[in-house]
Amino acid sequence: MIQTAKRLETVQEYYFSKKLREVRGLIAKGRPVINMGIGSPDLAPADTVIKAIQNAVTDAGAHQYQSYQGLPELREAIADFYTSKFDVAADAATEILPLMGSKEGIMHISMAFLNEGDGVLIPNPGYPTYTSVSKLVGAKPLYYDLHEDMGWFPDLALLEEEDLSAVKLMWVSYPHMPTGAMATKGQMEKLVAFAKRNDILLVNDNPYSFVLNENPRSILSIDGAKEVALELNSLSKTFNMAGWRVGMVLGSAAHITAILKVKSNMDSGMFYGIQKGAIAALKSPQAWFDDLNAVYEKRRALIFELADKLGCVYDTTAVGMFVWAKLPNGVPSAEKFIDDVLYDKDIFITPGTIFGSNGEGYIRFSLCVTETKIKEAIARF
């Protein structure tokens, strides 16, 4: 029997890959499961975006291989978007690299900058892919604690008391996934200063900036950040284009060039039509963001009502397309709690533990569920 690579022994199948298979099995048996677990937008992209991809498929050269760096017009659109929304200037030719979703960027960045044995600072709780990718490239995950009483922001002074000499890269995510916590400009300045003092590449994963958030912020808006920082972003949540797989990474020309060396050996360019649709999305008027948030505001109010039914507490100021809720005292296990709800009430909610040990005692609701379905879930209790 052919043996798999040893690197596979360091990772497990992604939680949602396994759990959603279980959920689909229940649905196949006729169970009326309401899925509040995953943040896959159920709303459609703007009509202008759909028309852009439709019109593009008849353009000359639309079905040929595309540039590894994406269309110049796409990079210009990203640059304009960052200027208008974040007050960040980025050179479209050298400081921007379109991606097939920001998730692939996590792998490309890791392959470009991490050697075997390098330390990687990973938030606990945080996005599980940071850990799995670090292990796949042979790096060493080093977890830093985030707690509610600290606003889900790291204690950098405490972290700096440790030996950081082997640390090469630090993952952060603000607005934070899964809690929805924001970082102030002052906190971002502290992160950049920390990275500079310790010669660490800082990567902010920033796909939730425009969902229920009146103050979008980029790590690259901090003076001198490009010396030590990269930022990942995505069109998935903001423009309801999750299945299109369009993301981007921004940073210094040297850092982007390093990532391109990896990416150019991994794919043969993004489909032309998708790039044209992405350009249209990035040019969306303010009304698009306002209308989207109006929908999510109504859904969030209902999720708060459901969380109240379950005896949970939550932060009403958190942003993004999830509600992070603390379970009542005395609930022994988040995973047992969500399984009980799944099999008793046919509602799937994400346990906080999949994001790290500091997620114990918490659950996460997605806002990618219709108001009708949320009301139905409330009625089941």
C-alpha positions in Angstrom: 0.0 0.0 0.0 1.3 3.4 -0.9 2.0 5.4 2.2 0.9 9.0 2.5 3.3 11.8 3.3 4.2 12.2 6.9 3.0 15.8 6.8 -0.6 14.5 6.7 -0.1 13.0 10.1 0.2 16.5 11.5 -3.3 17.7 10.4 -6.9 16.5 10.5 -9.7 17.0 8.0 -11.2 20.5 8.3 -13.9 20.5 11.0 -16.6 21.9 8.6 -15.7 19.3 6.0 -16.5 16.6 8.5 -19.4 18.2 10.4 -21.3 19.3 7.3 -21.1 15.8 5.9 -22.8 14.7 9.1 -25.4 17.5 8.7 -26.1 16.5 5.1 -26.6 12.9 6.3 -29.3 14.1 8.7 -31.0 16.2 6.0 -30.9 13.2 3.6 -32.8 11.3 6.3 -35.5 13.9 6.3 -34.4 16.0 9.3 -35.3 19.7 8.9 -31.8 21.0 9.9 -31.2 24.7 10.0 -27.5 25.4 9.3 -26.2 28.3 11.4 -22.7 27.1 11.4 -20.8 28.3 8.4 -20.3 31.8 7.0 -21.1 31.1 3.4 -23.2 34.1 2.2 -26.6 33.1 1.0 -27.2 36.4 -0.8 -26.4 37.1 -4.4 -23.7 39.4 -5.8 -24.9 42.7 -7.3 -26.5 42.5 -10.8 -23.7 44.6 -12.2 -21.2 42.0 -11.0 -23.1 39.1 -12.6 -23.5 41.0 -15.9 -19.8 41.8 -15.9 -18.8 38.1 -15.8 -21.6 37.2 -18.4 -20.4 39.9 -20.8 -16.7 39.0 -20.3 -17.0 35.4 -21.5 -17.3 36.6 -25.1 -14.2 38.9 -25.0 -11.2 37.9 -27.1 -8.8 35.9 -25.1 -11.2 35.3 -22.2 -10.6 31.6 -22.2 -6.8 31.6 -22.4 -4.4 31.4 -19.6 -4.3 34.6 -17.6 -1.5 36.5 -15.9 -0.2 35.1 -12.6 -0.5 38.7 -11.3 -4.1 39.2 -12.5 -5.4 41.7 -14.9 -3.8 45.2 -14.5 -7.3 46.6 -14.3 -8.1 44.3 -11.3 -4.9 45.4 -9.5 -5.8 49.0 -10.2 -9.4 48.4 -8.9 -7.9 46.9 -5.7 -5.6 49.8 -5.3 -8.5 52.3 -5.7 -10.6 50.3 -3.3 -7.9 50.4 -0.6 -7.3 54.1 -1.1 -11.0 55.0 -0.8 -12.0 52.6 1.9 -8.8 52.4 4.1 -6.8 55.4 3.1 -4.0 53.1 2.1 -1.8 53.7 -1.0 -0.5 50.6 -2.8 1.3 50.4 -6.0 -0.9 48.3 -8.4 2.1 47.0 -10.3 4.3 45.8 -7.4 2.4 45.8 -4.0 -0.8 43.9 -4.9 -1.3 40.3 -5.8 -4.8 38.9 -6.6 -5.5 35.5 -5.2 -8.0 32.7 -5.8 -9.5 33.3 -2.4 -7.5 34.6 0.6 -7.3 31.0 2.0 -4.8 30.1 -0.7 -2.9 33.2 0.4 -2.3 31.6 3.8 -0.5 28.7 2.1 1.4 30.9 -0.3 2.6 33.2 2.4 3.6 30.3 4.6 5.5 28.6 1.8 7.2 31.9 0.8 8.5 32.8 4.3 8.6 29.8 6.6 11.4 27.2 6.8 11.0 23.9 8.6 11.1 24.5 12.4 10.3 28.3 12.2 7.9 29.5 14.8 4.5 30.9 13.9 2.4 32.9 16.3 -1.2 31.9 16.0 -4.2 33.4 17.9 -6.2 31.2 20.3 -9.0 31.4 19.4 -8.4 31.9 15.7 -8.9 30.6 12.2 -7.9 26.8 12.2 -6.2 27.0 8.8 -3.3 29.0 10.3 -2.4 26.0 12.3 -2.9 23.3 9.6 -0.9 25.2 7.0 1.9 25.9 9.4 2.1 22.2 10.2 1.9 21.3 6.5 5.0 23.4 5.7 6.9 22.0 8.7 6.7 25.2 10.8 6.0 25.2 14.6 2.7 26.7 15.7 3.0 28.8 18.9 -0.3 29.9 20.3 -0.9 33.3 21.9 -3.9 33.7 24.2 -6.8 36.0 23.5 -9.4 36.5 26.2 -12.7 38.3 26.4 -11.5 40.5 29.3 -8.7 41.8 27.1 -11.0 42.6 24.2 -9.6 39.5 22.3 -6.3 41.4 21.8 -3.0 39.8 22.8 -0.9 40.8 25.8 2.1 41.8 23.8 4.2 42.6 26.9 3.6 39.1 28.3 4.3 37.6 24.9 7.6 39.5 24.6 8.8 37.9 27.8 9.1 34.6 25.9 12.0 33.6 23.6 10.8 34.8 20.2 14.1 34.3 18.4 12.8 31.4 16.3 9.5 33.2 15.4 9.3 34.2 11.8 5.6 35.0 11.3 2.5 36.1 13.3 -1.1 35.8 12.2 -3.6 38.3 13.4 -7.2 38.9 12.2 -9.0 42.1 12.9 -11.9 42.3 12.8 -11.3 39.1 14.7 -12.6 35.8 13.5 -14.4 34.2 15.3 -15.3 36.8 18.0 -15.9 39.9 15.8 -13.7 42.0 18.0 -12.1 45.2 16.5 -8.6 46.5 17.0 -8.1 50.2 17.5 -5.6 52.2 15.5 -3.5 52.3 18.7 -3.6 48.5 19.0 -2.5 48.1 15.4 0.4 50.5 16.0 1.4 48.3 18.9 1.3 45.2 16.7 3.4 46.8 14.0 5.9 48.0 16.6 6.0 44.5 18.2 6.7 43.0 14.8 9.5 45.4 14.1 11.2 44.9 17.5 11.2 41.1 17.0 11.8 40.9 13.3 8.5 39.1 12.7 6.4 39.2 9.5 2.9 40.3 10.6 -0.1 39.2 8.5 -3.5 40.6 9.1 -6.3 38.5 7.7 -9.1 41.1 7.0 -12.1 39.7 5.2 -14.8 41.0 7.5 -14.1 44.8 7.5 -17.3 45.8 5.8 -19.9 43.6 7.5 -21.8 45.5 10.2 -18.7 47.7 10.7 -18.8 51.5 10.4 -15.0 51.9 10.8 -13.1 49.6 8.4 -9.4 49.6 9.2 -6.3 48.1 7.5 -3.0 47.2 9.2 -1.3 48.9 6.3 -2.7 52.3 7.3 -0.2 52.3 10.1 3.0 54.3 9.4 5.8 51.9 8.4 3.6 48.8 8.4 4.7 47.7 4.9 8.2 47.1 6.3 6.9 44.1 8.4 3.3 43.6 7.5 1.1 42.0 4.8 -2.7 42.1 4.6 -5.1 39.5 3.2 -8.5 40.4 2.0 -11.4 38.8 0.2 -14.5 39.5 -1.9 -16.3 36.5 -0.4 -18.1 38.2 2.5 -18.3 41.8 1.4 -19.7 41.1 -2.1 -21.4 37.7 -1.6 -18.8 36.0 -3.9 -17.5 33.2 -1.7 -17.7 30.6 -4.5 -16.0 32.8 -7.0 -12.7 32.5 -5.0 -11.3 36.0 -5.3 -8.9 37.4 -2.7 -5.8 39.6 -2.5 -2.7 40.2 -0.6 -1.1 43.6 -0.2 2.4 44.6 1.1 5.8 45.7 0.1 7.1 44.9 -3.4 9.7 42.6 -1.9 7.2 40.6 0.1 4.7 40.4 -2.9 7.5 39.2 -5.2 8.3 36.4 -2.8 4.7 35.3 -2.7 4.4 35.5 -6.5 7.3 33.0 -6.8 5.1 30.4 -5.0 1.8 31.3 -6.6 3.2 31.2 -10.2 4.2 27.6 -9.6 0.7 26.7 -8.1 -1.8 27.9 -10.7 -2.1 29.3 -14.2 -4.0 32.5 -13.5 -7.6 33.4 -12.5 -10.4 33.0 -15.0 -10.8 36.2 -17.0 -14.5 36.5 -16.4 -14.2 36.2 -12.7 -11.6 39.0 -12.7 -14.0 41.2 -14.7 -16.7 40.5 -12.1 -14.3 41.3 -9.3 -13.5 44.7 -10.9 -17.2 45.5 -11.0 -17.6 44.5 -7.4 -14.8 46.7 -6.2 -16.4 49.7 -7.8 -19.7 49.2 -6.0 -21.3 52.3 -4.6 -21.9 52.9 -0.9 -25.5 51.9 -1.3 -24.3 48.3 -1.8 -22.7 48.2 1.6 -25.6 49.9 3.2 -28.2 47.6 1.8 -26.1 44.5 2.7 -25.7 45.6 6.3 -29.4 46.4 6.6 -30.1 42.7 5.9 -27.5 41.6 8.4 -28.7 44.0 11.0 -32.2 42.4 10.9 -30.7 38.9 11.1 -28.4 39.8 13.9 -31.3 41.1 16.0 -33.0 37.8 15.6 -29.8 35.8 16.4 -29.5 37.9 19.6 -33.1 36.8 20.4 -32.1 33.1 19.8 -29.0 33.5 21.9 -31.2 34.9 24.7 -33.4 31.8 24.5 -30.3 29.7 25.1 -29.2 31.8 28.1 -26.1 33.1 26.3 -24.4 36.5 26.6 -22.8 38.4 23.7 -21.1 41.6 22.6 -23.5 43.8 20.8 -20.6 45.9 19.4 -18.8 43.1 17.7 -18.7 43.2 13.9 -18.7 40.7 11.0 -21.2 38.1 9.9 -21.2 36.0 13.1 -22.4 36.3 16.6 -20.0 34.9 19.2 -21.9 34.0 22.3 -20.8 32.8 25.8 -22.7 29.8 27.1 -24.4 29.8 30.5 -22.3 28.9 33.5 -22.4 25.2 34.2 -22.5 24.0 30.5 -19.6 21.5 30.5 -18.7 21.3 26.8 -19.5 23.5 23.8 -19.2 20.5 21.5 -21.7 18.5 23.5 -24.0 21.5 23.7 -24.1 22.0 19.9 -24.6 18.3 19.3 -27.5 18.2 21.8 -29.1 21.2 19.9 -28.4 19.5 16.5 -30.0 16.2 17.4 -32.8 17.6 19.6 -33.8 20.8 17.7 -32.3 20.2 14.2 -30.2 23.3 14.4 -26.4 23.4 13.7 -24.3 25.9 15.6 -20.5 26.1 15.6 -18.7 25.2 18.9 -16.1 27.7 19.9 -13.6 24.9 20.5 -12.8 24.4 16.9 -11.0 27.8 17.0 -8.8 26.8 19.9 -8.9 25.9 23.6 -9.9 29.5 24.5 -13.1 28.9 22.6 -14.4 26.5 25.2 -17.6 27.9 26.7 -18.6 29.8 23.5 -20.6 29.1 20.4 -20.8 30.9 17.1 -23.9 31.7 15.0 -23.7 32.6 11.4 -25.7 35.4 9.9 -25.9 33.6 6.6 -29.4 32.4 7.3 -32.7 33.9 6.2 -34.9 35.8 8.7 -37.6 33.1 8.2 -35.2 30.3 9.2 -33.9 32.2 12.2 -37.5 32.8 13.4 -38.2 29.1 12.9 -35.1 28.2 15.0 -36.4 30.5 17.8 -39.8 28.8 17.6 -38.2 25.4 18.2 -37.1 26.6 21.6 
